[in-house]
Amino acid sequence: MEKSAILLILFFIFFNLMTVIAKADALAPIIESPELPGS
């Protein structure tokens, strides 16, 4: 019972981490786009 709870928490943290990375990935082109035409 305890092991499954730990796995559930780890999965939840991992899912949140991937969501944050996905959001950062989506924002990255917006931040970098002004530099691309100049280079």
N, C-alpha and C positions, 0 to 999 in steps of 0.2 A: 504493500500500500504506500509506504513512504517513497520507495524507488520510483513508482509511477508519478507521484506528486512532484518529485525532483525533476524527472524527465519533462513533465508538463511545464514547469517553470522555465527550464532551460530552453524548451521549444518556443515558449512565449517571448523570452528575451531575444532569442535568435531571430524570430519573426520580426520583432520591433527593430532590431539592428538592420535587417535586410530592407525594411521599409524606409528607414532613415537614409541608408545608402542609395536606395532607388530615388528618393526625393533629391538628394545631393546630386545624383547623376542627371536628373531632369533639369536642375538649376544650373549645372556647370556650363552648358552651351550658352545660356543667357549671359552669364558673367564673362565668358571668354570671347563671345562673338564680336565685340567691338575691336578686339586685338587682331582678329584674323584678317580683315581687309587691309590693315596697316602693314602686316608682314607678308 
